Amino acid sequence: MTASHRKIVEKRGGNLVAPLPKGRIGQCGYLHTLSAEDVHLAIADDAALCADYPRGGLGIDAYCRDVGLEDPSTVGQTAPA
Protein backbone atom coordinates (compact mmCIF):
# COMPACT_ATOMS: atom_id res chain seq x y z
CA MET A 1 0.00 0.00 0.00
CA THR A 2 2.79 2.38 0.86
CA ALA A 3 4.54 1.83 -2.48
CA SER A 4 1.27 2.34 -4.40
CA HIS A 5 0.52 5.49 -2.42
CA ARG A 6 3.99 6.85 -3.17
CA LYS A 7 3.65 6.09 -6.90
CA ILE A 8 0.27 7.83 -7.08
CA VAL A 9 1.69 10.94 -5.42
CA GLU A 10 4.72 10.92 -7.76
CA LYS A 11 2.50 10.53 -10.82
CA ARG A 12 0.35 13.47 -9.74
CA GLY A 13 3.18 15.94 -9.36
CA GLY A 14 3.67 15.57 -5.63
CA ASN A 15 -0.01 15.74 -4.64
CA LEU A 16 -2.32 12.86 -3.76
CA VAL A 17 -5.36 14.62 -5.28
CA ALA A 18 -7.79 12.03 -3.88
CA PRO A 19 -11.42 13.04 -4.41
CA LEU A 20 -13.57 13.07 -1.28
CA PRO A 21 -17.29 13.70 -0.83
CA LYS A 22 -17.97 17.23 0.31
CA GLY A 23 -21.33 18.63 1.23
CA ARG A 24 -24.06 17.04 -0.84
CA ILE A 25 -24.20 14.41 -3.57
CA GLY A 26 -22.31 15.53 -6.65
CA GLN A 27 -19.85 17.74 -4.80
CA CYS A 28 -16.32 16.82 -3.88
CA GLY A 29 -13.11 18.22 -2.56
CA TYR A 30 -9.60 16.86 -2.86
CA LEU A 31 -7.16 15.50 -0.33
CA HIS A 32 -3.67 16.60 -1.39
CA THR A 33 -1.53 14.96 1.30
CA LEU A 34 -1.78 11.81 3.40
CA SER A 35 1.12 10.28 5.29
CA ALA A 36 2.00 6.60 5.04
CA GLU A 37 1.19 6.31 8.75
CA ASP A 38 -2.31 7.70 8.14
CA VAL A 39 -2.82 5.22 5.28
CA HIS A 40 -1.93 2.32 7.59
CA LEU A 41 -4.17 3.68 10.38
CA ALA A 42 -7.10 4.01 7.97
CA ILE A 43 -6.62 0.43 6.74
CA ALA A 44 -6.53 -0.84 10.34
CA ASP A 45 -9.67 1.17 11.20
CA ASP A 46 -11.46 -0.25 8.15
CA ALA A 47 -10.47 -3.81 9.04
CA ALA A 48 -11.75 -3.33 12.60
CA LEU A 49 -15.02 -1.84 11.34
CA CYS A 50 -15.58 -4.69 8.87
CA ALA A 51 -14.60 -7.53 11.22
CA ASP A 52 -18.17 -8.07 12.41
CA TYR A 53 -19.71 -7.98 8.93
CA PRO A 54 -20.53 -11.23 7.08
CA ARG A 55 -17.38 -12.72 5.52
CA GLY A 56 -15.29 -10.32 7.65
CA GLY A 57 -16.24 -7.49 5.32
CA LEU A 58 -14.98 -9.22 2.18
CA GLY A 59 -17.18 -8.42 -0.78
CA ILE A 60 -18.67 -10.81 -3.27
CA ASP A 61 -17.31 -10.74 -6.80
CA ALA A 62 -20.14 -10.10 -9.23
CA TYR A 63 -19.95 -11.91 -12.53
CA CYS A 64 -21.85 -11.14 -15.71
CA ARG A 65 -23.28 -14.65 -15.66
CA ASP A 66 -24.85 -13.91 -12.27
CA VAL A 67 -27.20 -11.41 -13.93
CA GLY A 68 -27.77 -13.33 -17.16
CA LEU A 69 -25.13 -11.65 -19.33
CA GLU A 70 -22.48 -13.26 -21.49
CA ASP A 71 -18.86 -13.44 -20.35
CA PRO A 72 -17.23 -10.30 -21.82
CA SER A 73 -13.96 -12.17 -22.39
CA THR A 74 -15.71 -14.44 -24.93
CA VAL A 75 -18.21 -12.08 -26.58
CA GLY A 76 -17.25 -10.79 -30.01
CA GLN A 77 -14.20 -12.97 -30.47
CA THR A 78 -13.62 -14.29 -33.94
CA ALA A 79 -12.19 -17.65 -34.85
CA PRO A 80 -8.50 -17.63 -35.80
CA ALA A 81 -7.90 -17.31 -39.54
PDB file with one MODEL, atoms N, CA, C and O in Angstrom:
MODEL        1
ATOM      1  N   MET A   1       0.816  -1.179   0.000  1.00  0.00           N
ATOM      2  CA  MET A   1       0.000   0.000   0.000  1.00  0.00           C
ATOM      3  C   MET A   1       0.868   1.253   0.000  1.00  0.00           C
ATOM      4  O   MET A   1       0.576   2.228  -0.693  1.00  0.00           O
ATOM      5  N   THR A   2       1.920   1.211   0.775  1.00  0.00           N
ATOM      6  CA  THR A   2       2.789   2.384   0.861  1.00  0.00           C
ATOM      7  C   THR A   2       3.439   2.673  -0.487  1.00  0.00           C
ATOM      8  O   THR A   2       3.515   3.830  -0.902  1.00  0.00           O
ATOM      9  N   ALA A   3       3.905   1.639  -1.169  1.00  0.00           N
ATOM     10  CA  ALA A   3       4.540   1.835  -2.476  1.00  0.00           C
ATOM     11  C   ALA A   3       3.537   2.376  -3.490  1.00  0.00           C
ATOM     12  O   ALA A   3       3.871   3.262  -4.276  1.00  0.00           O
ATOM     13  N   SER A   4       2.311   1.854  -3.480  1.00  0.00           N
ATOM     14  CA  SER A   4       1.271   2.340  -4.398  1.00  0.00           C
ATOM     15  C   SER A   4       0.941   3.789  -4.107  1.00  0.00           C
ATOM     16  O   SER A   4       0.806   4.599  -5.024  1.00  0.00           O
ATOM     17  N   HIS A   5       0.812   4.113  -2.842  1.00  0.00           N
ATOM     18  CA  HIS A   5       0.524   5.489  -2.425  1.00  0.00           C
ATOM     19  C   HIS A   5       1.614   6.429  -2.933  1.00  0.00           C
ATOM     20  O   HIS A   5       1.328   7.490  -3.487  1.00  0.00           O
ATOM     21  N   ARG A   6       2.856   6.025  -2.737  1.00  0.00           N
ATOM     22  CA  ARG A   6       3.988   6.853  -3.166  1.00  0.00           C
ATOM     23  C   ARG A   6       3.970   7.048  -4.687  1.00  0.00           C
ATOM     24  O   ARG A   6       4.214   8.154  -5.170  1.00  0.00           O
ATOM     25  N   LYS A   7       3.684   5.984  -5.443  1.00  0.00           N
ATOM     26  CA  LYS A   7       3.648   6.088  -6.904  1.00  0.00           C
ATOM     27  C   LYS A   7       2.531   7.010  -7.378  1.00  0.00           C
ATOM     28  O   LYS A   7       2.708   7.764  -8.335  1.00  0.00           O
ATOM     29  N   ILE A   8       1.379   6.950  -6.707  1.00  0.00           N
ATOM     30  CA  ILE A   8       0.270   7.832  -7.080  1.00  0.00           C
ATOM     31  C   ILE A   8       0.666   9.286  -6.867  1.00  0.00           C
ATOM     32  O   ILE A   8       0.426  10.135  -7.725  1.00  0.00           O
ATOM     33  N   VAL A   9       1.271   9.566  -5.723  1.00  0.00           N
ATOM     34  CA  VAL A   9       1.693  10.937  -5.424  1.00  0.00           C
ATOM     35  C   VAL A   9       2.736  11.404  -6.438  1.00  0.00           C
ATOM     36  O   VAL A   9       2.665  12.536  -6.916  1.00  0.00           O
ATOM     37  N   GLU A  10       3.693  10.553  -6.770  1.00  0.00           N
ATOM     38  CA  GLU A  10       4.716  10.922  -7.758  1.00  0.00           C
ATOM     39  C   GLU A  10       4.092  11.211  -9.113  1.00  0.00           C
ATOM     40  O   GLU A  10       4.463  12.174  -9.784  1.00  0.00           O
ATOM     41  N   LYS A  11       3.139  10.371  -9.515  1.00  0.00           N
ATOM     42  CA  LYS A  11       2.497  10.534 -10.824  1.00  0.00           C
ATOM     43  C   LYS A  11       1.704  11.834 -10.902  1.00  0.00           C
ATOM     44  O   LYS A  11       1.558  12.420 -11.974  1.00  0.00           O
ATOM     45  N   ARG A  12       1.198  12.274  -9.766  1.00  0.00           N
ATOM     46  CA  ARG A  12       0.349  13.470  -9.742  1.00  0.00           C
ATOM     47  C   ARG A  12       1.112  14.715  -9.307  1.00  0.00           C
ATOM     48  O   ARG A  12       0.536  15.629  -8.718  1.00  0.00           O
ATOM     49  N   GLY A  13       2.379  14.745  -9.592  1.00  0.00           N
ATOM     50  CA  GLY A  13       3.178  15.940  -9.359  1.00  0.00           C
ATOM     51  C   GLY A  13       3.396  16.300  -7.900  1.00  0.00           C
ATOM     52  O   GLY A  13       3.556  17.475  -7.570  1.00  0.00           O
ATOM     53  N   GLY A  14       3.402  15.312  -7.030  1.00  0.00           N
ATOM     54  CA  GLY A  14       3.666  15.567  -5.626  1.00  0.00           C
ATOM     55  C   GLY A  14       2.422  15.739  -4.773  1.00  0.00           C
ATOM     56  O   GLY A  14       2.528  15.965  -3.568  1.00  0.00           O
ATOM     57  N   ASN A  15       1.246  15.636  -5.377  1.00  0.00           N
ATOM     58  CA  ASN A  15      -0.011  15.738  -4.636  1.00  0.00           C
ATOM     59  C   ASN A  15      -0.798  14.449  -4.785  1.00  0.00           C
ATOM     60  O   ASN A  15      -0.784  13.820  -5.843  1.00  0.00           O
ATOM     61  N   LEU A  16      -1.489  14.056  -3.713  1.00  0.00           N
ATOM     62  CA  LEU A  16      -2.316  12.862  -3.764  1.00  0.00           C
ATOM     63  C   LEU A  16      -3.541  13.089  -4.646  1.00  0.00           C
ATOM     64  O   LEU A  16      -3.903  12.223  -5.443  1.00  0.00           O
ATOM     65  N   VAL A  17      -4.167  14.232  -4.508  1.00  0.00           N
ATOM     66  CA  VAL A  17      -5.357  14.617  -5.283  1.00  0.00           C
ATOM     67  C   VAL A  17      -6.423  13.511  -5.258  1.00  0.00           C
ATOM     68  O   VAL A  17      -6.919  13.086  -6.301  1.00  0.00           O
ATOM     69  N   ALA A  18      -6.759  13.057  -4.050  1.00  0.00           N
ATOM     70  CA  ALA A  18      -7.789  12.029  -3.881  1.00  0.00           C
ATOM     71  C   ALA A  18      -9.141  12.708  -3.695  1.00  0.00           C
ATOM     72  O   ALA A  18      -9.305  13.502  -2.769  1.00  0.00           O
ATOM     73  N   PRO A  19     -10.115  12.409  -4.562  1.00  0.00           N
ATOM     74  CA  PRO A  19     -11.425  13.045  -4.410  1.00  0.00           C
ATOM     75  C   PRO A  19     -12.157  12.514  -3.174  1.00  0.00           C
ATOM     76  O   PRO A  19     -12.129  11.318  -2.882  1.00  0.00           O
ATOM     77  N   LEU A  20     -12.800  13.413  -2.469  1.00  0.00           N
ATOM     78  CA  LEU A  20     -13.565  13.066  -1.276  1.00  0.00           C
ATOM     79  C   LEU A  20     -14.930  13.730  -1.345  1.00  0.00           C
ATOM     80  O   LEU A  20     -15.043  14.852  -1.840  1.00  0.00           O
ATOM     81  N   PRO A  21     -15.973  13.057  -0.858  1.00  0.00           N
ATOM     82  CA  PRO A  21     -17.286  13.696  -0.835  1.00  0.00           C
ATOM     83  C   PRO A  21     -17.244  14.959   0.026  1.00  0.00           C
ATOM     84  O   PRO A  21     -16.579  15.007   1.060  1.00  0.00           O
ATOM     85  N   LYS A  22     -17.964  15.964  -0.424  1.00  0.00           N
ATOM     86  CA  LYS A  22     -17.968  17.234   0.308  1.00  0.00           C
ATOM     87  C   LYS A  22     -19.356  17.852   0.173  1.00  0.00           C
ATOM     88  O   LYS A  22     -19.802  18.175  -0.928  1.00  0.00           O
ATOM     89  N   GLY A  23     -20.015  18.008   1.284  1.00  0.00           N
ATOM     90  CA  GLY A  23     -21.329  18.634   1.226  1.00  0.00           C
ATOM     91  C   GLY A  23     -22.401  17.661   0.795  1.00  0.00           C
ATOM     92  O   GLY A  23     -22.709  16.710   1.513  1.00  0.00           O
ATOM     93  N   ARG A  24     -22.970  17.891  -0.369  1.00  0.00           N
ATOM     94  CA  ARG A  24     -24.064  17.044  -0.843  1.00  0.00           C
ATOM     95  C   ARG A  24     -23.627  16.194  -2.039  1.00  0.00           C
ATOM     96  O   ARG A  24     -22.529  16.360  -2.571  1.00  0.00           O
ATOM     97  N   ILE A  25     -24.497  15.298  -2.442  1.00  0.00           N
ATOM     98  CA  ILE A  25     -24.197  14.411  -3.567  1.00  0.00           C
ATOM     99  C   ILE A  25     -23.829  15.243  -4.796  1.00  0.00           C
ATOM    100  O   ILE A  25     -24.499  16.222  -5.127  1.00  0.00           O
ATOM    101  N   GLY A  26     -22.769  14.838  -5.452  1.00  0.00           N
ATOM    102  CA  GLY A  26     -22.308  15.531  -6.649  1.00  0.00           C
ATOM    103  C   GLY A  26     -21.224  16.549  -6.384  1.00  0.00           C
ATOM    104  O   GLY A  26     -20.664  17.116  -7.323  1.00  0.00           O
ATOM    105  N   GLN A  27     -20.917  16.792  -5.127  1.00  0.00           N
ATOM    106  CA  GLN A  27     -19.854  17.741  -4.799  1.00  0.00           C
ATOM    107  C   GLN A  27     -18.680  16.985  -4.192  1.00  0.00           C
ATOM    108  O   GLN A  27     -18.860  16.001  -3.475  1.00  0.00           O
ATOM    109  N   CYS A  28     -17.487  17.458  -4.489  1.00  0.00           N
ATOM    110  CA  CYS A  28     -16.319  16.820  -3.878  1.00  0.00           C
ATOM    111  C   CYS A  28     -15.220  17.841  -3.666  1.00  0.00           C
ATOM    112  O   CYS A  28     -15.186  18.907  -4.282  1.00  0.00           O
ATOM    113  N   GLY A  29     -14.341  17.475  -2.782  1.00  0.00           N
ATOM    114  CA  GLY A  29     -13.113  18.218  -2.559  1.00  0.00           C
ATOM    115  C   GLY A  29     -11.970  17.254  -2.822  1.00  0.00           C
ATOM    116  O   GLY A  29     -12.190  16.115  -3.235  1.00  0.00           O
ATOM    117  N   TYR A  30     -10.756  17.709  -2.584  1.00  0.00           N
ATOM    118  CA  TYR A  30      -9.602  16.860  -2.863  1.00  0.00           C
ATOM    119  C   TYR A  30      -8.647  16.855  -1.689  1.00  0.00           C
ATOM    120  O   TYR A  30      -8.358  17.895  -1.096  1.00  0.00           O
ATOM    121  N   LEU A  31      -8.166  15.679  -1.365  1.00  0.00           N
ATOM    122  CA  LEU A  31      -7.155  15.497  -0.335  1.00  0.00           C
ATOM    123  C   LEU A  31      -5.805  15.514  -1.050  1.00  0.00           C
ATOM    124  O   LEU A  31      -5.557  14.690  -1.932  1.00  0.00           O
ATOM    125  N   HIS A  32      -4.939  16.446  -0.673  1.00  0.00           N
ATOM    126  CA  HIS A  32      -3.671  16.595  -1.388  1.00  0.00           C
ATOM    127  C   HIS A  32      -2.511  15.871  -0.709  1.00  0.00           C
ATOM    128  O   HIS A  32      -1.536  15.512  -1.370  1.00  0.00           O
ATOM    129  N   THR A  33      -2.605  15.655   0.599  1.00  0.00           N
ATOM    130  CA  THR A  33      -1.530  14.958   1.299  1.00  0.00           C
ATOM    131  C   THR A  33      -2.111  13.938   2.272  1.00  0.00           C
ATOM    132  O   THR A  33      -3.176  14.149   2.852  1.00  0.00           O
ATOM    133  N   LEU A  34      -1.406  12.848   2.438  1.00  0.00           N
ATOM    134  CA  LEU A  34      -1.776  11.813   3.396  1.00  0.00           C
ATOM    135  C   LEU A  34      -0.508  11.020   3.681  1.00  0.00           C
ATOM    136  O   LEU A  34       0.104  10.465   2.769  1.00  0.00           O
ATOM    137  N   SER A  35      -0.120  10.971   4.941  1.00  0.00           N
ATOM    138  CA  SER A  35       1.120  10.277   5.295  1.00  0.00           C
ATOM    139  C   SER A  35       0.934   8.761   5.210  1.00  0.00           C
ATOM    140  O   SER A  35      -0.186   8.253   5.275  1.00  0.00           O
ATOM    141  N   ALA A  36       2.037   8.064   5.065  1.00  0.00           N
ATOM    142  CA  ALA A  36       2.004   6.598   5.039  1.00  0.00           C
ATOM    143  C   ALA A  36       1.424   6.073   6.348  1.00  0.00           C
ATOM    144  O   ALA A  36       0.697   5.079   6.346  1.00  0.00           O
ATOM    145  N   GLU A  37       1.734   6.723   7.455  1.00  0.00           N
ATOM    146  CA  GLU A  37       1.191   6.307   8.750  1.00  0.00           C
ATOM    147  C   GLU A  37      -0.339   6.427   8.758  1.00  0.00           C
ATOM    148  O   GLU A  37      -1.029   5.540   9.260  1.00  0.00           O
ATOM    149  N   ASP A  38      -0.862   7.517   8.204  1.00  0.00           N
ATOM    150  CA  ASP A  38      -2.310   7.696   8.137  1.00  0.00           C
ATOM    151  C   ASP A  38      -2.972   6.656   7.236  1.00  0.00           C
ATOM    152  O   ASP A  38      -4.085   6.212   7.515  1.00  0.00           O
ATOM    153  N   VAL A  39      -2.293   6.266   6.158  1.00  0.00           N
ATOM    154  CA  VAL A  39      -2.822   5.217   5.279  1.00  0.00           C
ATOM    155  C   VAL A  39      -2.951   3.914   6.069  1.00  0.00           C
ATOM    156  O   VAL A  39      -3.984   3.247   6.007  1.00  0.00           O
ATOM    157  N   HIS A  40      -1.908   3.555   6.806  1.00  0.00           N
ATOM    158  CA  HIS A  40      -1.932   2.319   7.593  1.00  0.00           C
ATOM    159  C   HIS A  40      -2.994   2.373   8.696  1.00  0.00           C
ATOM    160  O   HIS A  40      -3.666   1.376   8.961  1.00  0.00           O
ATOM    161  N   LEU A  41      -3.143   3.529   9.335  1.00  0.00           N
ATOM    162  CA  LEU A  41      -4.170   3.675  10.377  1.00  0.00           C
ATOM    163  C   LEU A  41      -5.565   3.527   9.790  1.00  0.00           C
ATOM    164  O   LEU A  41      -6.430   2.894  10.394  1.00  0.00           O
ATOM    165  N   ALA A  42      -5.788   4.106   8.615  1.00  0.00           N
ATOM    166  CA  ALA A  42      -7.100   4.009   7.969  1.00  0.00           C
ATOM    167  C   ALA A  42      -7.415   2.565   7.587  1.00  0.00           C
ATOM    168  O   ALA A  42      -8.554   2.120   7.729  1.00  0.00           O
ATOM    169  N   ILE A  43      -6.423   1.840   7.106  1.00  0.00           N
ATOM    170  CA  ILE A  43      -6.624   0.432   6.743  1.00  0.00           C
ATOM    171  C   ILE A  43      -6.956  -0.388   7.991  1.00  0.00           C
ATOM    172  O   ILE A  43      -7.840  -1.243   7.952  1.00  0.00           O
ATOM    173  N   ALA A  44      -6.255  -0.133   9.094  1.00  0.00           N
ATOM    174  CA  ALA A  44      -6.528  -0.845  10.341  1.00  0.00           C
ATOM    175  C   ALA A  44      -7.926  -0.509  10.858  1.00  0.00           C
ATOM    176  O   ALA A  44      -8.640  -1.396  11.327  1.00  0.00           O
ATOM    177  N   ASP A  45      -8.325   0.766  10.778  1.00  0.00           N
ATOM    178  CA  ASP A  45      -9.667   1.174  11.197  1.00  0.00           C
ATOM    179  C   ASP A  45     -10.733   0.484  10.353  1.00  0.00           C
ATOM    180  O   ASP A  45     -11.748   0.030  10.880  1.00  0.00           O
ATOM    181  N   ASP A  46     -10.505   0.405   9.051  1.00  0.00           N
ATOM    182  CA  ASP A  46     -11.456  -0.245   8.155  1.00  0.00           C
ATOM    183  C   ASP A  46     -11.573  -1.734   8.475  1.00  0.00           C
ATOM    184  O   ASP A  46     -12.677  -2.277   8.506  1.00  0.00           O
ATOM    185  N   ALA A  47     -10.455  -2.385   8.710  1.00  0.00           N
ATOM    186  CA  ALA A  47     -10.470  -3.815   9.042  1.00  0.00           C
ATOM    187  C   ALA A  47     -11.233  -4.060  10.339  1.00  0.00           C
ATOM    188  O   ALA A  47     -11.986  -5.028  10.440  1.00  0.00           O
ATOM    189  N   ALA A  48     -11.043  -3.191  11.331  1.00  0.00           N
ATOM    190  CA  ALA A  48     -11.754  -3.332  12.603  1.00  0.00           C
ATOM    191  C   ALA A  48     -13.253  -3.112  12.409  1.00  0.00           C
ATOM    192  O   ALA A  48     -14.067  -3.831  12.988  1.00  0.00           O
ATOM    193  N   LEU A  49     -13.613  -2.134  11.609  1.00  0.00           N
ATOM    194  CA  LEU A  49     -15.022  -1.843  11.341  1.00  0.00           C
ATOM    195  C   LEU A  49     -15.696  -3.014  10.638  1.00  0.00           C
ATOM    196  O   LEU A  49     -16.836  -3.358  10.951  1.00  0.00           O
ATOM    197  N   CYS A  50     -14.998  -3.624   9.693  1.00  0.00           N
ATOM    198  CA  CYS A  50     -15.583  -4.686   8.868  1.00  0.00           C
ATOM    199  C   CYS A  50     -15.528  -6.066   9.517  1.00  0.00           C
ATOM    200  O   CYS A  50     -16.159  -7.000   9.022  1.00  0.00           O
ATOM    201  N   ALA A  51     -14.798  -6.211  10.600  1.00  0.00           N
ATOM    202  CA  ALA A  51     -14.598  -7.532  11.217  1.00  0.00           C
ATOM    203  C   ALA A  51     -15.904  -8.225  11.582  1.00  0.00           C
ATOM    204  O   ALA A  51     -15.997  -9.449  11.487  1.00  0.00           O
ATOM    205  N   ASP A  52     -16.908  -7.469  11.995  1.00  0.00           N
ATOM    206  CA  ASP A  52     -18.174  -8.066  12.412  1.00  0.00           C
ATOM    207  C   ASP A  52     -19.162  -8.273  11.270  1.00  0.00           C
ATOM    208  O   ASP A  52     -20.220  -8.870  11.472  1.00  0.00           O
ATOM    209  N   TYR A  53     -18.836  -7.792  10.083  1.00  0.00           N
ATOM    210  CA  TYR A  53     -19.714  -7.982   8.931  1.00  0.00           C
ATOM    211  C   TYR A  53     -19.611  -9.429   8.421  1.00  0.00           C
ATOM    212  O   TYR A  53     -18.622 -10.113   8.683  1.00  0.00           O
ATOM    213  N   PRO A  54     -20.636  -9.889   7.695  1.00  0.00           N
ATOM    214  CA  PRO A  54     -20.525 -11.227   7.081  1.00  0.00           C
ATOM    215  C   PRO A  54     -19.251 -11.314   6.234  1.00  0.00           C
ATOM    216  O   PRO A  54     -18.870 -10.347   5.574  1.00  0.00           O
ATOM    217  N   ARG A  55     -18.614 -12.448   6.258  1.00  0.00           N
ATOM    218  CA  ARG A  55     -17.377 -12.718   5.521  1.00  0.00           C
ATOM    219  C   ARG A  55     -16.244 -11.783   5.952  1.00  0.00           C
ATOM    220  O   ARG A  55     -15.291 -11.578   5.200  1.00  0.00           O
ATOM    221  N   GLY A  56     -16.344 -11.214   7.160  1.00  0.00           N
ATOM    222  CA  GLY A  56     -15.293 -10.317   7.652  1.00  0.00           C
ATOM    223  C   GLY A  56     -15.175  -9.056   6.824  1.00  0.00           C
ATOM    224  O   GLY A  56     -14.124  -8.416   6.813  1.00  0.00           O
ATOM    225  N   GLY A  57     -16.242  -8.692   6.130  1.00  0.00           N
ATOM    226  CA  GLY A  57     -16.236  -7.486   5.316  1.00  0.00           C
ATOM    227  C   GLY A  57     -15.773  -7.711   3.894  1.00  0.00           C
ATOM    228  O   GLY A  57     -15.756  -6.775   3.095  1.00  0.00           O
ATOM    229  N   LEU A  58     -15.394  -8.946   3.558  1.00  0.00           N
ATOM    230  CA  LEU A  58     -14.980  -9.219   2.178  1.00  0.00           C
ATOM    231  C   LEU A  58     -16.202  -9.152   1.281  1.00  0.00           C
ATOM    232  O   LEU A  58     -17.260  -9.674   1.632  1.00  0.00           O
ATOM    233  N   GLY A  59     -16.070  -8.531   0.155  1.00  0.00           N
ATOM    234  CA  GLY A  59     -17.179  -8.422  -0.783  1.00  0.00           C
ATOM    235  C   GLY A  59     -17.400  -9.715  -1.543  1.00  0.00           C
ATOM    236  O   GLY A  59     -16.703 -10.710  -1.344  1.00  0.00           O
ATOM    237  N   ILE A  60     -18.373  -9.671  -2.404  1.00  0.00           N
ATOM    238  CA  ILE A  60     -18.669 -10.806  -3.270  1.00  0.00           C
ATOM    239  C   ILE A  60     -18.408 -10.350  -4.697  1.00  0.00           C
ATOM    240  O   ILE A  60     -18.958  -9.342  -5.140  1.00  0.00           O
ATOM    241  N   ASP A  61     -17.570 -11.086  -5.416  1.00  0.00           N
ATOM    242  CA  ASP A  61     -17.314 -10.735  -6.802  1.00  0.00           C
ATOM    243  C   ASP A  61     -18.569 -10.979  -7.628  1.00  0.00           C
ATOM    244  O   ASP A  61     -19.143 -12.068  -7.609  1.00  0.00           O
ATOM    245  N   ALA A  62     -18.978  -9.962  -8.341  1.00  0.00           N
ATOM    246  CA  ALA A  62     -20.142 -10.104  -9.225  1.00  0.00           C
ATOM    247  C   ALA A  62     -19.640 -10.509 -10.608  1.00  0.00           C
ATOM    248  O   ALA A  62     -18.663  -9.956 -11.114  1.00  0.00           O
ATOM    249  N   TYR A  63     -20.306 -11.458 -11.195  1.00  0.00           N
ATOM    250  CA  TYR A  63     -19.949 -11.914 -12.527  1.00  0.00           C
ATOM    251  C   TYR A  63     -21.116 -11.652 -13.469  1.00  0.00           C
ATOM    252  O   TYR A  63     -22.276 -11.686 -13.059  1.00  0.00           O
ATOM    253  N   CYS A  64     -20.805 -11.393 -14.715  1.00  0.00           N
ATOM    254  CA  CYS A  64     -21.852 -11.143 -15.711  1.00  0.00           C
ATOM    255  C   CYS A  64     -22.867 -12.281 -15.731  1.00  0.00           C
ATOM    256  O   CYS A  64     -24.069 -12.052 -15.859  1.00  0.00           O
ATOM    257  N   ARG A  65     -22.375 -13.496 -15.606  1.00  0.00           N
ATOM    258  CA  ARG A  65     -23.280 -14.645 -15.663  1.00  0.00           C
ATOM    259  C   ARG A  65     -24.294 -14.622 -14.522  1.00  0.00           C
ATOM    260  O   ARG A  65     -25.381 -15.186 -14.651  1.00  0.00           O
ATOM    261  N   ASP A  66     -23.953 -13.981 -13.411  1.00  0.00           N
ATOM    262  CA  ASP A  66     -24.853 -13.906 -12.271  1.00  0.00           C
ATOM    263  C   ASP A  66     -26.117 -13.118 -12.582  1.00  0.00           C
ATOM    264  O   ASP A  66     -27.152 -13.319 -11.947  1.00  0.00           O
ATOM    265  N   VAL A  67     -26.031 -12.222 -13.559  1.00  0.00           N
ATOM    266  CA  VAL A  67     -27.196 -11.408 -13.928  1.00  0.00           C
ATOM    267  C   VAL A  67     -27.680 -11.729 -15.338  1.00  0.00           C
ATOM    268  O   VAL A  67     -28.418 -10.947 -15.939  1.00  0.00           O
ATOM    269  N   GLY A  68     -27.262 -12.885 -15.866  1.00  0.00           N
ATOM    270  CA  GLY A  68     -27.766 -13.333 -17.157  1.00  0.00           C
ATOM    271  C   GLY A  68     -27.066 -12.760 -18.371  1.00  0.00           C
ATOM    272  O   GLY A  68     -27.606 -12.828 -19.476  1.00  0.00           O
ATOM    273  N   LEU A  69     -25.879 -12.197 -18.200  1.00  0.00           N
ATOM    274  CA  LEU A  69     -25.129 -11.650 -19.331  1.00  0.00           C
ATOM    275  C   LEU A  69     -24.034 -12.613 -19.764  1.00  0.00           C
ATOM    276  O   LEU A  69     -23.626 -13.496 -19.010  1.00  0.00           O
ATOM    277  N   GLU A  70     -23.571 -12.424 -20.985  1.00  0.00           N
ATOM    278  CA  GLU A  70     -22.478 -13.257 -21.494  1.00  0.00           C
ATOM    279  C   GLU A  70     -21.156 -12.817 -20.879  1.00  0.00           C
ATOM    280  O   GLU A  70     -21.005 -11.674 -20.447  1.00  0.00           O
ATOM    281  N   ASP A  71     -20.207 -13.737 -20.848  1.00  0.00           N
ATOM    282  CA  ASP A  71     -18.860 -13.437 -20.353  1.00  0.00           C
ATOM    283  C   ASP A  71     -18.185 -12.498 -21.330  1.00  0.00           C
ATOM    284  O   ASP A  71     -17.980 -12.871 -22.485  1.00  0.00           O
ATOM    285  N   PRO A  72     -17.823 -11.267 -20.903  1.00  0.00           N
ATOM    286  CA  PRO A  72     -17.234 -10.303 -21.825  1.00  0.00           C
ATOM    287  C   PRO A  72     -15.927 -10.773 -22.461  1.00  0.00           C
ATOM    288  O   PRO A  72     -15.551 -10.282 -23.526  1.00  0.00           O
ATOM    289  N   SER A  73     -15.233 -11.712 -21.828  1.00  0.00           N
ATOM    290  CA  SER A  73     -13.965 -12.169 -22.388  1.00  0.00           C
ATOM    291  C   SER A  73     -14.205 -13.096 -23.600  1.00  0.00           C
ATOM    292  O   SER A  73     -13.268 -13.396 -24.340  1.00  0.00           O
ATOM    293  N   THR A  74     -15.433 -13.540 -23.800  1.00  0.00           N
ATOM    294  CA  THR A  74     -15.708 -14.439 -24.929  1.00  0.00           C
ATOM    295  C   THR A  74     -16.629 -13.813 -25.968  1.00  0.00           C
ATOM    296  O   THR A  74     -16.756 -14.347 -27.069  1.00  0.00           O
ATOM    297  N   VAL A  75     -17.263 -12.711 -25.652  1.00  0.00           N
ATOM    298  CA  VAL A  75     -18.209 -12.077 -26.576  1.00  0.00           C
ATOM    299  C   VAL A  75     -17.435 -11.330 -27.668  1.00  0.00           C
ATOM    300  O   VAL A  75     -16.494 -10.590 -27.382  1.00  0.00           O
ATOM    301  N   GLY A  76     -17.835 -11.532 -28.888  1.00  0.00           N
ATOM    302  CA  GLY A  76     -17.251 -10.789 -30.013  1.00  0.00           C
ATOM    303  C   GLY A  76     -15.926 -11.319 -30.513  1.00  0.00           C
ATOM    304  O   GLY A  76     -15.325 -10.709 -31.398  1.00  0.00           O
ATOM    305  N   GLN A  77     -15.452 -12.421 -29.985  1.00  0.00           N
ATOM    306  CA  GLN A  77     -14.199 -12.966 -30.468  1.00  0.00           C
ATOM    307  C   GLN A  77     -14.446 -13.705 -31.775  1.00  0.00           C
ATOM    308  O   GLN A  77     -15.472 -14.361 -31.952  1.00  0.00           O
ATOM    309  N   THR A  78     -13.507 -13.588 -32.667  1.00  0.00           N
ATOM    310  CA  THR A  78     -13.619 -14.295 -33.943  1.00  0.00           C
ATOM    311  C   THR A  78     -12.692 -15.495 -33.926  1.00  0.00           C
ATOM    312  O   THR A  78     -11.697 -15.526 -33.203  1.00  0.00           O
ATOM    313  N   ALA A  79     -13.033 -16.457 -34.719  1.00  0.00           N
ATOM    314  CA  ALA A  79     -12.190 -17.650 -34.853  1.00  0.00           C
ATOM    315  C   ALA A  79     -10.887 -17.276 -35.532  1.00  0.00           C
ATOM    316  O   ALA A  79     -10.878 -16.403 -36.400  1.00  0.00           O
ATOM    317  N   PRO A  80      -9.792 -17.911 -35.160  1.00  0.00           N
ATOM    318  CA  PRO A  80      -8.502 -17.630 -35.797  1.00  0.00           C
ATOM    319  C   PRO A  80      -8.578 -17.940 -37.294  1.00  0.00           C
ATOM    320  O   PRO A  80      -9.239 -18.889 -37.714  1.00  0.00           O
ATOM    321  N   ALA A  81      -7.890 -17.121 -38.082  1.00  0.00           N
ATOM    322  CA  ALA A  81      -7.903 -17.307 -39.536  1.00  0.00           C
ATOM    323  C   ALA A  81      -6.954 -18.369 -39.973  1.00  0.00           C
ATOM    324  O   ALA A  81      -6.846 -18.648 -41.167  1.00  0.00           O
TER     325      ALA A  81
ENDMDL
END
